[in-house]
Amino acid sequence: MSLYSIVMDDDENALQALPKPQRFQVMVFLSLMWSTVFCVAIGSWAYWGELVIGHLAVALGVAITGLTFRAVKTVENTAIKQ
């Protein structure tokens, strides 16, 4: 499995446990979040010359993405046990 598929392919990543419409909604949310992260990172660097804000934005994006995937995995595991 490629790194791209682990994150971007909703049939192979942790979101596969969700129904298709919910997968779409989560992927749209994550894409908007990542667009915002990169805009903040590039904007802060261009305006202030500070890379700290950009690094914090990327780290926050990675954390939110990881927590989203983990929450779906937890729900999936709970549903399987019942």
MARKOL-107102 format. One record per residue (C-alpha): residue number from 0; residue in three letters; x, y, z. Coordinates in nm, 4 decimals, decimal comma. Each point is the difference from the previous one (the first is absolute). Last residue first. Example, Ala and Ser with C-alpha at 12.3 -4.5 7.8 and 13.67 -1.06 7.14 Angstrom:
<pts>
+-----+--------+----------+----------+----------+
: num : residu :        x :        y :        z :
+-----+--------+----------+----------+----------+
:   1 :    SER :   1,3670 :  -0,1060 :   0,7140 :
:   0 :    ALA :  -0,1370 :  -0,3440 :   0,0660 :
+-----+--------+----------+----------+----------+
</pts>
This chain:
<pts>
+-----+--------+----------+----------+----------+
: num : residu :        x :        y :        z :
+-----+--------+----------+----------+----------+
:  81 :    GLN :  -2,1127 :  -0,5360 :   1,9042 :
:  80 :    LYS :   0,3743 :  -0,0580 :  -0,0317 :
:  79 :    ILE :   0,0034 :   0,1094 :  -0,3656 :
:  78 :    ALA :  -0,1753 :   0,3296 :   0,0798 :
:  77 :    THR :   0,2554 :   0,0833 :   0,2699 :
:  76 :    ASN :   0,2883 :  -0,0731 :  -0,2372 :
:  75 :    GLU :  -0,1512 :   0,2241 :  -0,2689 :
:  74 :    VAL :  -0,0655 :   0,2827 :   0,2470 :
:  73 :    THR :   0,3603 :  -0,0224 :   0,1192 :
:  72 :    LYS :   0,1309 :  -0,0046 :  -0,3585 :
:  71 :    VAL :  -0,2109 :   0,3077 :  -0,0813 :
:  70 :    ALA :   0,1386 :   0,1823 :   0,3041 :
:  69 :    ARG :   0,3574 :  -0,0957 :  -0,0959 :
:  68 :    PHE :  -0,0428 :   0,1371 :  -0,3544 :
:  67 :    THR :  -0,1314 :   0,3290 :   0,1362 :
:  66 :    LEU :   0,2714 :   0,0175 :   0,2662 :
:  65 :    GLY :   0,2683 :  -0,0533 :  -0,2634 :
:  64 :    THR :  -0,1437 :   0,2703 :  -0,2258 :
:  63 :    ILE :  -0,0302 :   0,2418 :   0,2936 :
:  62 :    ALA :   0,3588 :  -0,0674 :   0,1102 :
:  61 :    VAL :   0,1411 :   0,0365 :  -0,3516 :
:  60 :    GLY :  -0,1838 :   0,3296 :  -0,0436 :
:  59 :    LEU :   0,1224 :   0,1284 :   0,3372 :
:  58 :    ALA :   0,3589 :  -0,0856 :  -0,0960 :
:  57 :    VAL :  -0,0439 :   0,1789 :  -0,3336 :
:  56 :    ALA :  -0,1406 :   0,3113 :   0,1695 :
:  55 :    LEU :   0,2740 :  -0,0039 :   0,2665 :
:  54 :    HIS :   0,2677 :  -0,0220 :  -0,2679 :
:  53 :    GLY :  -0,1524 :   0,2903 :  -0,1897 :
:  52 :    ILE :  -0,0271 :   0,2106 :   0,3173 :
:  51 :    VAL :   0,3637 :  -0,0700 :   0,0866 :
:  50 :    LEU :   0,1230 :   0,0846 :  -0,3508 :
:  49 :    GLU :  -0,0060 :   0,3740 :   0,0502 :
:  48 :    GLY :   0,0764 :   0,2246 :  -0,2960 :
:  47 :    TRP :  -0,2856 :   0,2198 :   0,1143 :
:  46 :    TYR :  -0,2126 :   0,0411 :  -0,3118 :
:  45 :    ALA :   0,1349 :  -0,2652 :  -0,2375 :
:  44 :    TRP :   0,0646 :  -0,2565 :   0,2744 :
:  43 :    SER :  -0,3337 :   0,0609 :   0,1670 :
:  42 :    GLY :  -0,1789 :  -0,0226 :  -0,3319 :
:  41 :    ILE :   0,1754 :  -0,3210 :  -0,1020 :
:  40 :    ALA :  -0,0828 :  -0,1771 :   0,3262 :
:  39 :    VAL :  -0,3497 :   0,1465 :   0,0305 :
:  38 :    CYS :  -0,0819 :  -0,0917 :  -0,3610 :
:  37 :    PHE :   0,1478 :  -0,3472 :   0,0521 :
:  36 :    VAL :  -0,2107 :  -0,0636 :   0,3093 :
:  35 :    THR :  -0,3130 :   0,1424 :  -0,1628 :
:  34 :    SER :   0,0342 :  -0,2346 :  -0,2967 :
:  33 :    TRP :   0,0612 :  -0,2837 :   0,2461 :
:  32 :    MET :  -0,3220 :   0,0807 :   0,1887 :
:  31 :    LEU :  -0,1999 :   0,0260 :  -0,3208 :
:  30 :    SER :   0,1320 :  -0,3397 :  -0,1107 :
:  29 :    LEU :  -0,0724 :  -0,1514 :   0,3431 :
:  28 :    PHE :  -0,3591 :   0,1271 :  -0,0008 :
:  27 :    VAL :  -0,0524 :  -0,1266 :  -0,3553 :
:  26 :    MET :   0,1437 :  -0,3415 :   0,0989 :
:  25 :    VAL :  -0,2316 :  -0,0161 :   0,3020 :
:  24 :    GLN :  -0,3052 :   0,0866 :  -0,2101 :
:  23 :    PHE :   0,0903 :  -0,2491 :  -0,2726 :
:  22 :    ARG :   0,0525 :  -0,2770 :   0,2533 :
:  21 :    GLN :  -0,3376 :   0,0881 :   0,1511 :
:  20 :    PRO :  -0,1676 :  -0,0378 :  -0,3408 :
:  19 :    LYS :   0,1762 :  -0,3366 :  -0,0638 :
:  18 :    PRO :  -0,0990 :  -0,1629 :   0,3312 :
:  17 :    LEU :   0,2816 :  -0,0163 :   0,2525 :
:  16 :    ALA :   0,2287 :  -0,2993 :   0,0563 :
:  15 :    GLN :   0,2156 :   0,0988 :  -0,2985 :
:  14 :    LEU :   0,1054 :   0,3144 :   0,1885 :
:  13 :    ALA :   0,3171 :  -0,1650 :   0,1315 :
:  12 :    ASN :   0,1578 :   0,0069 :  -0,3453 :
:  11 :    GLU :  -0,0511 :  -0,2431 :  -0,2890 :
:  10 :    ASP :  -0,3351 :   0,0874 :  -0,1608 :
:   9 :    ASP :   0,0388 :   0,3654 :   0,1002 :
:   8 :    ASP :   0,3179 :   0,0273 :  -0,2046 :
:   7 :    MET :   0,1882 :   0,3136 :   0,1109 :
:   6 :    VAL :   0,1797 :  -0,0859 :   0,3235 :
:   5 :    ILE :   0,1070 :  -0,3645 :  -0,0158 :
:   4 :    SER :  -0,0229 :   0,0081 :  -0,3785 :
:   3 :    TYR :   0,2700 :   0,2672 :  -0,0295 :
:   2 :    LEU :   0,2309 :  -0,1884 :   0,2355 :
:   1 :    SER :  -0,0194 :  -0,2998 :  -0,2304 :
:   0 :    MET :  -0,1441 :  -0,3357 :   0,0981 :
+-----+--------+----------+----------+----------+
</pts>
